[in-house]
Amino acid sequence: MHSTLTIALGTVLGVAVLGCRGGDFDDPGAASDAVSDANPFFTESELPFNLPPFDRIEDRHYRPAFERGMADHLGEIEAIASADTSPTLENTIVAMERSGRLLARVGNVFFALSSADTNDVLDEIEAEVAPRLSAHNDAILLNAQLFARVKILYDARDTLDLDPETRRLVEKHYTDFVRAGAQLSDTDKAQLTEINAELATLETTFSQHVLDEVNAAAVIVDTRDALAGLSENQIAAAGEAAAARDLEGTFVLPLLNTSGQPVLASLENRALRERIMAASLARGTQGGEFDTRDHVTRMAKLRVERAQLLGYPTHAAYVLEQQTAQTVEAVTVRLESLAPPAVANARREAANLQAMIETEGETFALAPWDWAYYTEKVRAARYAFDESQVRPYLELDSVLTNGVFYAATQLYGLTFEERPTLPVYHPDVRVFEVRDSDGAPLGLFLGDFYARPSKRGGAWMNAYVSQSSLLDTQPVVANHLNIPKPPGGEPTLLSFDEVTTMFHEFGHALHGLFSDVRYPYFAGTSVPRDFVEYPSQVNEMWATWPEVLKHYAVHHETGASMPTELLDKVLATATFNQGFATTEYLAASLLDMAWHQLSPDEVPAAADVVAFEAAALEAAGVALDVVPPRYRSTYFSHIFANNYAAGYYSYIWSEVLDADSVEWFKEQGGLTRANGDHFRASLLSKGGSVDAMTLFRSFRGADPDITPLLIRRGLN
């Protein structure tokens, strides 16, 4: 998953900027701190590549840095808007691109850490700042003087002799202003500002409730015997998790923010599996402080009210206009065409699992908490191996250095040097300097791989510094995963899904590292939501590319390569269980679209959220009791907290491009510098400076073909 976190102005002013309207934070020390040069945000970092000085940043620095950054930024914008000279590219558009540097520094760090390593203080600051950031965004995009200057340049763009990137910048800025409400009446602008502020607050609260409940909902197990099926390391980790909660003598199984939970594939105790699944699926619906149903319905209503204020029938219509899909109809046709074959495959898989249950002499009917467990049994029977045989060959450091980095070296000539003396925000974080094929420094890569209570679920990439030749900056990018940390001194042995996720997220990192644009607006992953996953999904192919797999898949104790017969079995299972995987994904995507195609009057009451979800899945033809959506509405952070609203379909949309691109790599000889250099030059380096589908055609030499995706997912 890619994430730009919640850096609102990154797509508006071309920099990763946050801000708010005037006024002080409720912090008695803010005024004195705000004028202190001791605040590390007040000057540019002197560390390599402007890496944030994490060792000097304290929680108390954020409020005054936001305060000064907001004031500075609004002052810069006001100077641009009120200039008594005629608008030019330099004094208006480029000046906007240069503005807000302090705000970018504090915003990038704060929102990265509020997701990766939060605490009560950061949660409190985020709740305060969210509506004010929204107000600041509106103060700029609804500034009539500023819009008038942008419009003059937009209207004259054919006569200004602009290079393609600059022309696109002018057009994108104009479109952003219009879509933000710059042409509305003053009354409608005021209403829009109120909606945006409330949505910002709701999204922040939703995110915090989801994280708090996923921690609180961890399942406590009284006896070691109940954990039969888990590895010794998993059991020891569960014991340590219990001790951390002052529950010595018991075991704690933490939850991840997906419906299914990894331990369900191994636990032999069916009653415990049911407990875990029930705890997972119930999140956000049980009343009390973590219930998110009110947030879900209120956000759905506010989003469609905003869309209609801006002239769109639904929130989905508003969002999709700027994506490669462009229309609700295009997304609906794609999802609905994939649902029937996916569900048919899932039903066949369910029948196989039921047969396995009965083969073992059991009489119960397959349930959601049985799927992963019996899938492993069917996998073992069909391919004569299971996940436990593979894990010893998938040690984290080997996967990273001998797999992820190795593939990047072969494709692009990159080299990686760990920089352990550079400061980080958590001891688990690792920093690598990345150098280009000619030895020139390219940027920094931060790897934050382990799960912890202070970290939100999922996997994502973000940029602390984005590349821009205008600002003379090079990228600092980070990958975040949620791999369970083993007991002290034990190796981190991965599942193959976790390996694939590492390759996926590094694909986003490469997109950021290879950025070669002038304007920060277009840097790195600043592309349409339904295109941004495409390069990262392409990078997944190297996880199973034989040359790469053999290089990193070595036994963590003996150093022996994964046996050829086991390697062949891993590769042979590429389409195994794809009915389930596709159906749970499509169910979540269709649920997202159902929420965001409602009119204000159609938004259900909070008490009816579960019923609405059930009806939406039934209507879409993906209501399988044994295959719940990957995310249910009440913990669907992608769409209610992380900017994927009406956009979760993006993964499957991007996968069409990805699967077709994988075929190109295979046709051209696979893991070669020539292929990597072509992908980099024609697509990865361009960021958002060129239309997304134009970039694809430039790389592929043709329009995308859906056939490779259908074959990959077993849907042909």
N, C-alpha and C positions, 0 to 999 in steps of 0.2 A: 504494500500500500504506500502510495505517495501522500505526503501531507505538507501543505504550506502553513500548517497550524492555523492561527487566526490573524495573520498579518494582513489586515484589511486593505491597506493602501498599496500593497505590493503590485496589484493589478490596476491601480488607478494612476499613481504618480511614478511608477516605474522603479520604485525602491521599496524594500521591505520596511514599511513605515507604519507606525501606529500613532494615534494621538487622540486628543479630545479638545472640546471647547474649554475656555478658561475656567478658573476656580481652583481652589486648593483641595488636595486630598485631606481626609480627616486624620491628619498625623501632626501632632504638636511639634514634632521635630523637623517637619518638612522644610519650613522656611529657612532655618539656619543651615540645614544640610544642603539645601538647593544652591547655596552660594559657595559651597566648599569645594575647592578643587581636588579634595581627597576622593571625591566620588569617581570611581574608575570609568564610568560611562561618559564623563564630561570631556574627555579627550580620546582621540583615536588610539587604539591599542598599538603598542610598539612591538608586540610579539610577532613572530613570523606569520605572514599572511593576515595580519590583524586579528589573529585568534583572540577571542575574548579572554581577559585576564581572570579566569575563574577563581584563582587563588586569592584575589583581592575583592571579588564581588560578594557582598553581604546582602541579606534580605532588605536591610534598611536603605540600601542605595536605590532601589527601584522607584519608590514614590517620587523622590526629588528629581531623579533622572527623567522620568516620564513628564514631570511638571515642567522642567526647563525645556525638554525636547519638544513638548507640545507648543509651548510659547514661542520657541525659536521657529518652529515650522510654520505656525500660523503667521508669524511676522514675515517670514520669507514669502509665503503665499500672498499675503496682503500687499507686499511690495510689488509683486508681479502683477496682481490684479489692478492696482491703482496707478500703475506707471503712466506718466503723461506722454510717453512716446508711443508711436504706432507699434502694434504687435509684430514681432519677428520670430523666426524660429528660435533664435538664441535667447531673446529676452522673455519668452513665454514658455514654449515647450521644453527647451533644453534647461531653462532655469528651474522648471518644475522637476525635471529629472535629477537635478543637483540638490534639491531641497530635502530637508528632513534627515540629515545624516545622524544626528544625535538620537533622534527618535527611532531610527532604524537600528542603531546599536542596542539600545535598551529593549526594544520590542523583540528583536530576534532572540536575544538571550532569555528574556523573561518567558516568552511563550514556548520556547524550546524546553525550558526547565519546568514550567508548569505542567507539561506533559510527561517529561522524562524523570523528574525528581522533585515532585511537589511537596509541600508541607502546609500546615495550617495558615502560616503567614502569607505564602504565595496564593493560596486559595482565597484568602480575604482580599488581597490586592487585586486579584483577577476579577472578583465579584464587583469591586469598586470601579475598576478601570474599564470593564467591558462596555457599559452604556456610554461612557465618555469617549471611548475610541470611536464608537458609532457616531456620536455627535460630531466629533472632529472630522470624520470622513464626510459627513453631510455638510459641515461648514465649508469644506473645499468644493465638493461636487455640486453644491447648490449655490455657490457664489456666482451671482449674475454677471458681475464685472469680469471675473476670470473666464467664465463660459463664453462671454462675448468675444474675448480675445482669441480663445481657442477656435471659435466658430469662424472668425475672419480668416484665420490660417487654413482651416479646413476648406472653406469655400474657395480659397485661392490656390489650393494645393496643385492644380494642374499648371499653374503659371510660375511656381516657385523653384523649378528645376531641382527637385528633391531626389536623392538617391532612394532606392527601394525601401531600405530599412527606415529611413527618416519619414518617407511618405506614409508607410504603414504606422509609424508611431503617431503621426498627426491624426490619422484616421481612427486609430484605437482610442486615443484620448477623447476625441469628439464623441465616439460611440459610448464610452464610459460615462461621460457627463449626461448624455441623453438618457441612457438606461438607469442612471441614478436619480433622474427626476429634474434635471436642470431646466426643462421646458414647462414644468408644472406651474400652476398659480401659487401665490404665496400661501394661500390656505392649504392647498394640497401638499406643498413642501413641508409645512408645519406638521401635518398629519403623518407624512412619510418619516420625518425625523423621529416622531414619537414611536412609530412602529419599529424602526430600526433599533432604537435604544432598548425597547422592551425585548426584542428578539435577541439582542446581544446579551442581555442579562439572563434570559431563559436558556440560551445555548450554554452559557458558562455554568449555570446551576445544574443543568442536565448532565453535563460532563462530569462535574464533581460528584453528583449523586451516584452516577454509574460506577465511578472508581471506588467511592466509599462502600457501595453495596457489594461490589465484587470482592472486596476485602472482607467485609462483614459476613458474607455468605459462604465463606470457606467451610468445608465440611469437617467436623471433628469426629475422629474414629477412636474408640476406646481401647481396642486390642490390636496387636500386631497380626494376629491370625486373620483378621478381617481384610488385611491388605494382601492376601495371597495373590500372586500373579505379578505384583510389582517387583522391580529389581531391588537389590539391597541398597543401591544408591538412592532410589526413589523413596524407599522406606525411611532411610536415614534422613533425607531431606524433609520428609513429613514430620519426623521427630523434632528436627531443628525448628521447623515452622511452628510446632506446638510450643516448644520451649520459648521461642520469641514472643509468644502470647501468654507466657506464664501458665502454660497448660502441660507442665511436665508429666510424663507418664501416659500421655495420649499422643495422637498423631493428627496433623492438620493437612488436608488436601486443598490447597488454594484453587480458586477458579480463574479461568481466563475469560475474556469478554466475548466468547462465542457461545452458541447454544451447546454444541458438543464440547466435551472436555477430554484432553489427551489420555487421562488415566482410564477412561472407559474402555480403551482397547485392550487393557491388560488385567483389570480387576476380575477375579473369579467370583466374588461375592455379588450375586445378582441384586440382592436387596440394597447393598451399598451403591451399586451402579444406579439403581432407581433413585436413591436419595440424592445422589450427585446431580443427575439430570433434572430432577424436580427442583432442586435449589437453583440450578442454572436458569431454567425456563421461567421460574416464578419471579425473577428479579424485576423490580419496578412496578409490581402489581399488588403488593401485599399491604398497602397502607403504610403509615408511618413516615419517617423522615426521608426515606430513600425512594418513595413512590414517585414515578416520573410521568404518570398518565396525564395529569393536568398540564405538565410541560409540553408533552407531545401534542395534545389537542390544541393548546393555545398557540404553539408555534405553527402548526398546520394552518390555523385560521389567519394568523397574522401574515403569513407568507402569501396566501392567496389574496388577502386584502391589499397587500402592497403591490402584487402583480397587477391586480385590476386597476389600482390607482395609476399605474404606469402604462395601462392600455393593453394588458395581456389577460386572456381568460383564466389562466391558472398559473401557479408557480412553475410547473413543469414547462409550460410554453415559454415563460420568461427565461428560464435557465437554458433551455435547449437551443434557443435562437443563436447563442454564441458558441455552441459546441459543433463538432463535426457532424453530428447526427442532424442538427438543425430543427427537427420537428418531433413532436410527441408521436406522431403517426409512424415515423421511421423507427423509433425505438420500440414502439408497441409491436410493430410487424416483426422486428428482429426477435424480440423476446418470445412472442407468441408462437413464432415458427419453430423455436428451439424447445419449447416446453413439452409438447407431446412426445417427441422421441426421447427426451431426457427422462420423463416420467415413466415411459414404457421400459426404458433400461433399468430404472430404479425398481420397478415392480419385478422385473426378472431377477435382479440382484436380491431383492427381498425373498423371493421364492427359493433361491439358492441358500440363503441364510436360514430360512425356516426348515429346509431339508436338513441342514447341518444340525440344527437344534434337535430334530426328531431322530437323526442318526445317533445322537448321544443319549437317546432314551428319554428326552424331556418332552413334556406335553404342552408347555406354555406357548402362546403366540408371540411372535417377534414384536418387540417394543423398541422405542427410540434408544433406550439405554442398553439395548442388546446389540445394536447395529455394529458399532466399532469392534466389539469383542468377538462377535461371530464372523465379521469380515476378516479378522486376522486368522481365524481358524480356517475359513475357506481359502484364504491366500496360502496358508501353510499346506493345505491339502492339494491345492491346484498347482502351486509352484514350488512346493517342498521347502519353503522358508518363511520366517516371520520377522517382524521388526527387531526382535531381540538378537537375531543373528547378524543383522546389519549394523546396529549401533556401535559395536566395538571398532568398526572400521571408519566411523564418522566422528572423529574427535574434532572439537570446535577449531582449535588453532590450525590443524592440518587442513580442514575445509577452507578456512579463511586464506591462509598463506599459499597452500599448495593447490587450492581449487579456485577460489574467487579471484585472488590476485594473479595466480598463474595464468588463468584464462585471459585476464586483462593484459598481461605481459605479452602473451602470444598474439593477441589480436591487435593491440595498439602500441606495443613497445614500452608500456609503463613500468616503472620500478617503484618499490615501496620501502620506506625506511621508518621503522618505529621510532617515535620521539618521546620516550618515557619521561623526560624532564619537563615537557610542556605541561602547563596546569590543566586540570580537568575538574568537572563538577562532582564527580563520584569516583571512588577508587576503581570501580569496574570498567571505566571508560578507557579506551586505548586510542592513541593518536598516531597517525602515519603521515609522513610527508610523501607526496606523490610527485614523481618526476616524469617528464615526457621522454619520448624515445631519443631525443638529442641531449638528454640530461638536464634540460631546463626545468626549473621548478614550476609545477602546475597548480598545486593547491594542497590543502590538508584534508584528510579523511578521519573522522571520529567514529569508532565502533562502540556501541553501547548495547550489548547483546543479552544481558540477563534480566529476568523479571524481578520486580521488587514491589512492595506495597505502595511506594511513592510514584509508581510509573503506571500510566494508563495502558490498557490492553492493546494488542495488535502489533503491527510492525510498520515503520514509516521512515521517511527521509526528511530532513530539513536542512536549510542553509543558514549558517551564521553570518557568512559573507558571500555575496553573489558576485560573479564576474561582471565587469563592465570596463571597456576601454575608456569611456568618458570619465569614469571615476577612478581609473587606474587601480582597480581591485581584482584580486584573484580569489577563487572560490575556497570556502571552508564549509564542507558538507558533513553531515552525520547520518548514520544508519542506527535505527533502534529496533531491537527485537525483544521478545519476551520468552527467552529460553530459561526453563527452571535451572537455578544454580545448584550444583551438586554440593554435598558436604565438603568442608575444607580439605584440600589436598587431593580430592578425587577428580578424575578427568571429566570434562563435559562431553558426553556422548549424545549425538543428535539423532533425531528421527530423520527420515529422508524428506519429509515435509519441511522440517526446519532448515535442512540444507538448501532446498529449493527457495525458501524464503530469503536466505542469505544472498543467494545469487540474484533474486528479484530486486531486493532493496539496493544492492550494489549497482544494478542497472540504472536506478534513479540517481545514485551517486555519480555514475559516469556521465549522465545527462547534465548534471551540475558542473562536474569537473571539466568537461569538454566545451562548455559554453564559450563562444567566441563572438560576442556581439558588442556593439557600441553602447547601446542604451540599457540601463538596468531594468527597464520595463520588460525586456525580452529575455532576460538572463535565464539560462538553465532550463528548469522545468516549467517556465511560464508559458505553458501551452494549454489548449483546451483540456478540460477534465477528462473527456473520453479519448484523448490522445496521449495523456501523460503516462498512463500505465503501459503503453505499447513498447517503448524501448526497454523498460524493466522486465517485461514479460519475455522479450526476445532474449535477454541475458540469462533467463532460466535455462535455455537450451544447453548451455555449457555445463550445467550440473550433471547431465547424463551423457555428454559427449565422451565417447570412450577414452580418448587421450587425456581429457581433464579428469574424468572419474578415476582412472587408474592412478593418476598422479596424487590425488588426495585421499583416496579410499584405502588406507593402510591401517593395520591393526595397531591400536594405541599402545599395546604392551610389547608385541613382538616386532613391529615394523613390517610384517608380512603384508603383501598386497592382498586385497580382497580376492578370494579364489574366482577364477574365471566362471565357474558354474554358478556361483552366487551372484556375480556381476551380471551374468546373462539373465538370471531370474529377476534381478532388480529392473533391468531394462524391459523385460517381457511384461512387467506389470504396469506399464505406462498408461494403459487404458483401463486398468482394473478399478472397479468401484466408481467409474465415471458417471454412472447414472445417479448415484447418491450425490456426488460432488456437484454435478451440474444442476440437479434439482434443488438442493439446498441453497445454492447461489441464486438461481433464477427466482426462487420463492422470495428471497430477500430483495432482489431487484424489482420484482413485480409489486411487492409490498411498498417499496419506496415510491414507485410510480403511482400506486393507488392513493397514497397519502397526498401526493402533490398534483393530482388532477381533480381534486375536490373543489367545489365552490364553497364560499363561506357558510352557506346554509347546510351543506352536506357534511361538514366536519362533525364527527360524533362527539357525544359527551365523554368526559374522562372515564366514567364507569363503563362505557361501551367500547373501550379501546380493544380489548381482547376479542369481543364479538365482531368488531369491524375487521380486525386482522383475519379472523377465520373466514369471514364472508369474502374478503378480497382474494384470499388464496384459493378458495373454492371457485370463485368466478374466473380466476386465471388458469384453473386446471392444474394447480400444483399443490393441492391440499392433501398431502399424504401424512397420515398420523405418525408413521415411523420415520419420516424425514422432515423435521422441523426446519424453518428458515435458519440460515446461518446466524442471523440476528433477528430477534423479535423487536417489535416497535419500541418497547420500554428500555432497551439497552442498545439500540441501534445508533451508536455514536457517530458512525460515518455520516448519517443523514440529519441527525439532530444536534450535532456538535462540531463536525469536522468538514463542512463545506462540500459534502457529496450529496446534498439534497437534490432529488431528481437526477442523480448522477451515478448511483451505484451500478447501473447498467454498464458503466464505462469499462469494467474489467472484461466483460464478454465482447463488447464493441471493439476494444483494443486488441483482444485476442484474435479477431479476424485478421488484423494487420500483422500481428505477431506470428501466427501460424503460417501465413503466406511468406513472411520474411524468413522464417526458419527454412522453408523450402528453398528460398533463394540462396541462403548460406550453404545448404547441402549441395545445390546444383553447382555452386561456384568453388567447391572444395573445402568448405567448412572453416576450420580454425586457422586462418592465414592472416598475415599482416595486410595483404591487399584487400581482403574482405573487410577487416576491421577499419582500415583507413577510409574505405569508401563509405561505410556506415557513419563513421565519425564526420567526414567532410560534408557529406550530402544531407545529413539529418541531425546527428547529435549536437554538432557545434552551433547549429542555427538557432537553438532555443525557440522563442516565439516570433522571431523576426520575419518569418515567411509563413504563409498559410500552411496549416498542418498537412492537409492532404496533398498539397503541392510538394511538400517535403517527402512524403511517402512515395509519390510517383517518381521524384528525382532519385530516390534510393532504389526502388524496385524496378522502375522502368515500365510500369503498367499499373492499372487499377487493381485494388485488392480482390482476391479470389477467396470465397468463403469455404471452398471445398476442403482445404487442409485442416481447417478448424473442425468441420464435421467429422473428418476421419479421426483426428486426435481425440475427440470427445466421444467417439463411438456413436455419432448421431447420423451417419450417412446411410 
